[in-house]
């Protein structure tokens, strides 16, 4: 709302929808009691929704402001995202400020990014064994697999 100055339905559809609560005149003598009750129910629902939204907004603001995280960046440090945003005239109504606590430092290499991760050495050397165990004497475990519709032992 603050960016466009209009309601979402007006921006999307070009008109604001009317609800049953908008059509009833409260001070007419000819209002049916059921219609009046329906109007009052809608009005209470709207009031409750607006009150809950205001409470949630205040709670979220209090929770966010309770533990602000000051970044430990210094001038010249690299970060993953740009912090300063210069907007063109087309986007001049957009907000170019966001919390610096959402910016993360930039690391160039895997070693810098994960310092506790041990680097695996190159592939181990293959050692040829000259002594072969000999022919198979006994199969300890076997399983069946289905290959092209036929059961085969493996």
N, C-alpha and C positions, 0 to 999 in steps of 0.2 A: 504494500500500500504506500509506503513512504517513498519508494522510487518513482512510481508512476503517478501517484496522487489519485488513483481510481481503484475501485474494488476489482478483484480478480474476475468476477463474472462480467463486469462491464468491459474489461480489457479483452476477454476471450470471446464473448458473445455480442457485445455492443449494447447490452441492456441489462438492467438489474432485475432478477426474478422477484416476483411478489409471492409471499406465503399467505396462508389463510389468515394469519394474524394481521396482515396489512389491510385486508379488505373490510374488516368489521369496524363499524363506528361505535364507540363505547357509550355514547350518551343518547342513543336513539331509544325511544319507548317500544319500538316494535322488534327488538332483538329477541330471538328465541332463547330461552334459558340454556338449552344445550349448546347453541352457538356461542353464547357468552362464556359458558364453562370451558369450551374448547379454546376460545380466545385467551382466557385466563391461564389455562394449562400451557399454551404456547409461550405466553409472556413469562411465566415462572421458569419454563425451560430455558428461554433465552437469558434471563437474568442469572440463572444458575450457571449456564455455560460461560457467560462473560465473567462472573465472579471466579469460577474455577480457573479460567485462562489467566486472569490477573494474579491469582495466588500462585499458579505454576510459574509464571514469568518472574515473580518476586523470589520464589524459592530457587529457581535456576540461576538468577543473578547472584543471590547470596552464596550459593554453592560454588559458582565460578569465581567470585571475588574472594572467597575464603582462603584459597590456596593458590595465589598467583605464582607462577614459576618464572623467575627472572633468568633469562638465558645467559650463558657464560661466553657469548661470542665477543670477539674483539674486532675492531675495524680491520678489514682485509681478509677475514676468515671466509672460506668458501662454504656455501650452504646449497642444499638441493633445489630450493625454490628462490625466485627473486623476491626480495623484501620490498623494494620500492617499486611502486606501480605508477606510471605516468599514463593517464587516460586521455584519449582524444575527445574532441567536442561531442562526438556521438555517444560516448559512454560517460559524460561528465557527471551525470546524476548517480552513477554507481559509486559505492564506497570503496576507496582504495586502501583502507587501513584494515589490518587483521592482526590477531594476537601473534606476537613474536614467539611465544611458547610453542606454536605449531611448526616452526621452522626447525629443521634437523640439520646437523652438520654434514658436510660432504666429505667422503673418504675416497681417495683415488684407487687404492688397490684392495684386494681381499685381505691381505695381512693387516692393513691399517683398519679395515672395517671390523675384522674379527681377530683381535690380537691374541685371544686365548686359544684359538683354534690351531692345533698342531698341523704342520704341513706334512703330508705323506711323502715319503721318499719315492724315488722313481721305482718302477716295477722291480720286484725281487729277481735275483738271478735264478735261472733254471739250472738245477743240478741234476745231471743224469745219473741214475742208479744202475750199476752194472749187474747187481744181483737181482734177478727176477724171482718172484715168489713161487714160480712154477705153475703147473696147470691147476684149474679150479677143481677142488675135490667135492665141495658141498655148497649148495645155495642156501643161505640162512633165511632170506626173505625174498618174496617175489610179489609182484602185483600184476593185475590184468589191466590192459588198456584196450579201448575199442579203436581200431584203425580200419577205415573203409568198411564199416559194418561188421568186422570180424574181431573177436576177442583174441588178444595175443598176450602171452606172458612177457614180462619185462624184467 
